[in-house]
Amino acid sequence: MVSDFAYRVPLVVHRGAARLYRFTNVSAEVLRGVTLTLHGSGVMGANAPATLRPGETLEVDIAGRTLARDSILVIRWFRPSGEEYLWRVSF
């Protein structure tokens, strides 16, 4: 069932030292099947689908000279209801 209410993105992005990015689940929900897909000239290691409980963090190294100009990251997850969500992240 799809809700008529706005759904706040449950993740916060923190850029760490060098190429490290951290995605923290700031919601009260368990996010399942969390995957990251990088489009453009950047480079990122493969990642298996993850489960992020409230407060948990997923870390990933993303490299590229011009990420802000020619790359985007898409994060995909499933809510407890089974609904799929995609979030586009720009650098």
PEGIUR-V565859 format. One record per pair of residues at least 12 apart in sequence whose ideal C-beta (glycine too) atoms are under 8 Angstrom apart, sorted by the first residue. I is the first residue (numbers start at 1). J is the second residue. Records with the same first field share a line. If there is no record, write none. Layout:
I=J / J
//
This chain:
1=81
2=83
7=85
8=27
9=87
10=25 / 26 / 27 / 29 / 31 / 77
11=23 / 24 / 25 / 26 / 31 / 75 / 87
12=24 / 26
13=89
16=59
18=61
19=61 / 62 / 63
20=59 / 60 / 61
21=59 / 60 / 61 / 62
22=57 / 58 / 59
23=36 / 52 / 57 / 58 / 59 / 60 / 75
24=55 / 56 / 57
25=52 / 53 / 54 / 55 / 56 / 57
26=54 / 55
27=54
28=54
29=54 / 79 / 80
30=51 / 52 / 53 / 54 / 80
31=51 / 52 / 77 / 78 / 79
32=49 / 51 / 77 / 78 / 80
33=49 / 50 / 51 / 76 / 77 / 78
34=49 / 50 / 51 / 52 / 58 / 75 / 76 / 77
35=47 / 49 / 50 / 75 / 76 / 77
36=58 / 60 / 73 / 74 / 75 / 76
37=73 / 74 / 76
38=62 / 71 / 72 / 73 / 74
39=71 / 72 / 73 / 74
40=64 / 67 / 70 / 71 / 72
41=64 / 65 / 66 / 67 / 70 / 71
42=62 / 63 / 64 / 67 / 70 / 71 / 91
43=62 / 63 / 64
44=60 / 61 / 62 / 63 / 73
45=60 / 61
47=60
52=77
62=91
67=91
68=90 / 91
71=91
72=88 / 89 / 90 / 91
73=88 / 89 / 91
74=86 / 87 / 88 / 89
75=87 / 89
//
